[in-house]
Amino acid sequence: MAQIGHFTRGDDDTLNGTIRTLSLNVKARFVPAETSSNEKAPALRVYAGPIEIGAAWKRTSKDNASYHSVKLDDPSFTTPIFANLVEGSRPRIRWNPRRRSATVGSARNRLTT
């Protein structure tokens, strides 16, 4: 997994930093989401300036480590970006590449040929 962002924790429990990929370079912040009774609601919202570009859900790994599963999306993206927010002394985002199904690739090839 490639590291695509570094963050620092603010006094108000937000995470502030930068997300950088080949096509993305934005100052971003993770803000605690409003409390919800929906168990599938995200724990954090991701903003670039005033625009919400994603959300993060709290997860626990097989070895009992806590992290956040992040989904970043924007109309300028061809597909959403999936990543993991790993906390520690310096929180960071690690890109989590997802395989595309064979049918998606096949459909895309038919459209371009």
BAFI-3210 file (N, C-alpha, C; in Angstrom, 3 decimals, decimal comma, padded with zeros to 6 digits):
// residues 113
n [1|2|3|4|5|6|7|8|9|10|11|12|13|14|15|16|17|18|19|20|21|22|23|24|25|26|27|28|29|30|31|32|33|34|35|36|37|38|39|40|41|42|43|44|45|46|47|48|49|50|51|52|53|54|55|56|57|58|59|60|61|62|63|64|65|66|67|68|69|70|71|72|73|74|75|76|77|78|79|80|81|82|83|84|85|86|87|88|89|90|91|92|93|94|95|96|97|98|99|100|101|102|103|104|105|106|107|108|109|110|111|112|113]
n.u [000,845|000,556|001,598|-000,444|-000,971|-000,391|-001,100|-001,962|-003,122|-005,662|-006,623|-009,365|-010,042|-009,925|-008,344|-005,746|-004,230|-002,515|-003,556|-002,080|-001,793|-001,069|-002,861|-004,097|-003,882|-004,476|-005,330|-006,629|-009,116|-010,102|-013,060|-014,854|-017,868|-021,374|-023,150|-024,858|-027,663|-027,560|-025,803|-024,154|-023,238|-020,717|-017,715|-016,081|-015,940|-014,647|-013,064|-012,221|-011,315|-014,397|-015,793|-017,202|-015,457|-015,355|-015,609|-015,100|-014,913|-014,851|-012,798|-011,598|-008,665|-007,584|-005,627|-006,401|-005,929|-006,858|-008,274|-009,271|-011,464|-011,392|-013,193|-012,784|-014,223|-015,136|-016,543|-014,557|-012,948|-012,187|-012,867|-013,865|-011,518|-010,062|-008,872|-006,826|-006,921|-004,484|-003,824|-001,617|001,501|001,902|-000,652|-001,623|-002,521|-003,052|-003,053|-005,416|-005,520|-008,094|-009,207|-010,497|-013,439|-013,590|-015,636|-016,134|-013,775|-013,926|-016,249|-015,426|-013,384|-014,888|-016,249|-014,250|-013,209]
n.v [-001,183|002,184|005,218|008,010|010,323|012,560|013,497|015,741|015,880|018,032|020,357|020,176|017,578|017,037|015,887|017,193|017,784|016,741|015,235|013,364|012,255|010,935|012,429|014,101|016,626|017,882|019,948|018,554|017,621|015,567|015,196|014,609|012,816|013,626|012,202|009,169|006,944|004,962|002,152|001,839|004,285|006,739|007,366|009,517|012,497|013,620|016,475|018,822|021,900|023,592|021,515|018,308|015,389|012,750|009,911|008,129|004,995|003,411|000,679|-002,609|-004,430|-007,821|-008,407|-006,930|-004,155|-000,734|001,186|003,381|002,850|004,349|006,195|008,058|010,374|012,120|014,159|014,562|012,322|009,195|006,789|005,928|006,467|004,187|003,811|003,414|004,882|005,240|005,533|007,058|008,273|009,997|010,394|008,737|008,210|005,337|004,067|001,802|-000,372|-001,616|-004,468|-004,503|-005,925|-008,541|-008,165|-005,425|-004,366|-005,585|-004,427|-001,761|-001,997|-002,678|-000,300|001,451|000,471]
n.w [000,000|-000,853|000,625|000,841|002,169|004,960|008,318|011,009|014,358|015,446|018,089|018,309|017,756|015,044|012,019|010,198|007,068|004,083|001,044|-001,418|-004,697|-007,991|-009,486|-007,699|-005,282|-002,472|000,335|003,167|005,594|008,280|009,926|012,908|012,512|012,821|015,540|015,076|014,980|013,202|012,490|010,323|009,629|008,833|010,779|010,500|008,498|005,371|004,208|001,641|001,760|001,821|000,728|000,851|000,418|001,007|003,281|006,391|008,010|011,138|011,887|012,865|012,746|011,902|013,751|015,922|015,749|015,560|012,910|010,199|007,537|004,480|002,055|-000,742|-002,927|-005,893|-008,461|-010,384|-010,284|-011,829|-010,691|-007,317|-004,607|-002,456|000,805|003,777|006,920|009,155|012,465|014,860|016,130|014,049|012,082|009,045|005,582|003,744|000,567|-000,702|-003,004|-005,091|-006,756|-010,042|-011,410|-013,896|-015,716|-015,643|-016,733|-019,251|-020,292|-020,415|-022,312|-024,576|-024,998|-025,771|-028,101]
ca.u [000,000|001,299|001,172|-000,889|-001,256|000,058|-001,999|-001,711|-004,377|-005,939|-007,197|-010,783|-010,124|-009,871|-007,049|-005,475|-003,042|-002,571|-003,685|-001,374|-001,659|-000,617|-003,821|-004,753|-003,002|-005,393|-005,329|-007,842|-009,296|-011,049|-013,855|-015,785|-019,230|-022,425|-023,549|-026,016|-028,093|-027,293|-024,499|-023,357|-022,853|-019,270|-017,219|-015,422|-016,208|-013,418|-013,315|-011,189|-011,971|-015,766|-016,404|-017,025|-014,940|-015,310|-016,001|-014,270|-015,597|-013,934|-012,654|-010,581|-007,992|-007,549|-004,743|-006,996|-005,494|-007,912|-007,981|-010,481|-011,585|-011,712|-013,618|-012,716|-014,884|-015,351|-016,884|-013,360|-012,292|-012,788|-013,450|-013,515|-010,248|-010,225|-007,623|-006,927|-006,349|-003,806|-003,453|-000,374|002,099|001,653|-001,650|-001,334|-003,451|-002,393|-003,931|-005,808|-006,025|-009,120|-009,216|-011,724|-013,923|-013,309|-016,726|-015,951|-012,707|-014,424|-017,195|-014,645|-012,696|-015,877|-016,602|-013,144|-012,764]
ca.v [000,000|003,434|006,287|009,138|011,492|012,683|014,385|016,048|015,998|019,340|020,376|019,859|016,176|016,886|015,556|018,141|017,432|016,773|013,984|013,522|011,144|011,471|013,400|014,794|017,268|018,764|020,030|017,874|017,433|014,559|015,798|013,631|012,920|013,739|010,924|008,603|005,634|004,024|001,523|001,916|005,679|006,942|007,992|010,760|013,066|014,148|017,725|019,606|023,197|023,395|020,429|016,957|014,504|011,361|009,519|007,063|004,129|002,789|-000,764|-003,280|-005,441|-009,176|-008,423|-006,019|-002,761|000,149|002,044|003,828|002,552|005,646|006,260|009,410|010,427|013,455|014,009|014,563|011,013|008,169|005,848|006,324|006,022|003,513|003,892|003,185|005,912|004,570|006,544|006,843|009,569|010,806|009,691|008,716|007,473|004,371|003,691|000,406|-000,656|-002,655|-005,064|-004,344|-007,215|-008,774|-007,627|-003,977|-004,159|-005,988|-003,402|-000,577|-002,281|-002,617|001,096|002,189|-000,096]
ca.w [000,000|-000,944|001,519|000,030|002,983|006,349|009,044|012,418|015,092|016,003|019,440|018,230|017,330|013,590|011,446|009,123|006,311|002,627|000,302|-002,701|-005,632|-009,275|-010,017|-006,589|-004,316|-001,756|001,790|003,589|007,030|008,741|010,994|013,477|011,996|013,831|016,090|014,394|015,477|012,121|012,728|009,104|009,407|008,987|012,006|010,101|007,173|004,802|003,494|000,974|001,895|002,298|-000,038|001,383|-000,628|001,425|004,629|006,959|008,960|012,102|011,718|013,675|011,933|012,452|014,912|016,917|015,600|015,064|011,771|009,520|006,124|003,878|000,662|-001,278|-004,226|-006,432|-009,879|-011,238|-010,203|-012,686|-009,733|-005,951|-004,031|-001,178|001,558|005,218|007,780|010,258|013,461|015,581|016,437|012,849|011,274|007,621|004,730|002,870|-000,529|-000,684|-004,349|-005,204|-008,099|-010,818|-011,906|-015,319|-016,527|-015,751|-017,704|-020,557|-020,742|-020,758|-023,576|-025,667|-025,224|-026,355|-029,380]
c.u [000,888|000,729|000,783|-001,232|-000,710|-000,826|-001,493|-003,064|-004,496|-006,535|-008,666|-011,043|-010,219|-008,461|-006,859|-004,192|-003,266|-002,710|-003,054|-001,348|-001,140|-001,561|-004,481|-003,703|-003,845|-005,104|-006,670|-007,920|-010,358|-011,737|-014,764|-017,205|-020,219|-022,818|-024,834|-026,379|-027,878|-025,894|-023,590|-022,900|-021,347|-018,925|-016,609|-015,918|-014,909|-013,763|-012,043|-011,781|-013,378|-016,464|-016,133|-016,599|-014,884|-015,769|-015,104|-015,043|-014,582|-013,976|-011,602|-009,984|-008,034|-006,669|-005,132|-006,488|-006,655|-007,406|-009,312|-010,397|-012,131|-012,151|-013,609|-013,365|-015,159|-015,737|-015,674|-012,617|-012,965|-013,455|-013,103|-012,146|-010,553|-008,872|-007,887|-006,243|-005,805|-003,357|-002,187|000,192|001,935|000,646|-001,334|-002,408|-002,632|-003,408|-004,165|-006,378|-007,029|-009,102|-010,559|-012,144|-013,636|-014,406|-016,609|-014,890|-013,165|-015,372|-016,435|-013,929|-013,666|-016,216|-015,504|-012,682|-013,773]
c.v [001,245|004,459|007,492|010,363|011,389|013,713|014,656|016,240|017,393|019,229|019,967|018,446|015,998|016,468|016,453|017,754|017,531|015,367|014,231|012,193|011,733|012,545|014,250|015,378|018,308|018,778|019,463|017,822|016,379|015,132|014,717|013,886|013,076|012,340|010,448|007,269|004,552|003,447|001,554|003,344|005,842|007,613|009,352|011,189|013,694|015,370|018,235|020,998|022,960|022,195|019,080|016,042|013,048|011,160|008,365|006,313|003,443|001,270|-001,293|-004,395|-006,800|-009,270|-007,355|-004,582|-001,946|000,974|002,525|003,430|003,809|005,462|007,730|009,400|011,868|013,276|013,989|013,226|010,053|007,089|006,341|005,786|005,396|003,497|003,525|004,328|005,199|005,638|006,126|008,199|010,531|010,050|009,803|007,916|006,578|003,905|002,198|000,054|-001,800|-003,163|-004,791|-005,716|-007,325|-008,166|-006,119|-003,678|-004,501|-004,951|-002,149|-000,794|-002,204|-001,174|001,856|001,630|000,100]
c.w [000,000|000,020|000,664|000,871|004,391|007,036|010,450|013,079|015,690|017,394|019,447|017,704|015,817|013,192|010,233|008,410|004,828|002,076|-001,059|-003,451|-006,931|-009,806|-008,938|-005,654|-003,577|-000,259|002,235|005,104|007,278|009,976|011,573|012,963|013,149|014,283|015,415|015,020|014,417|012,303|011,498|008,781|009,600|010,317|011,710|008,726|006,684|003,948|002,837|000,898|002,420|001,656|000,631|000,245|-000,194|002,849|005,084|008,031|009,848|011,925|012,694|012,825|012,627|013,688|015,944|016,869|015,023|013,882|011,205|008,048|005,456|002,428|000,256|-002,658|-004,605|-007,902|-010,810|-011,209|-011,180|-011,841|-008,329|-005,548|-002,680|-000,477|003,015|005,940|009,006|011,237|014,173|015,926|015,264|011,970|009,784|006,882|003,823|001,843|-000,510|-002,056|-004,333|-006,633|-008,764|-011,320|-013,402|-016,187|-016,675|-016,782|-019,110|-021,123|-021,170|-022,095|-024,756|-025,992|-025,954|-027,692|-030,470]
res [m|a|q|i|g|h|f|t|r|g|d|d|d|t|l|n|g|t|i|r|t|l|s|l|n|v|k|a|r|f|v|p|a|e|t|s|s|n|e|k|a|p|a|l|r|v|y|a|g|p|i|e|i|g|a|a|w|k|r|t|s|k|d|n|a|s|y|h|s|v|k|l|d|d|p|s|f|t|t|p|i|f|a|n|l|v|e|g|s|r|p|r|i|r|w|n|p|r|r|r|s|a|t|v|g|s|a|r|n|r|l|t|t]
***
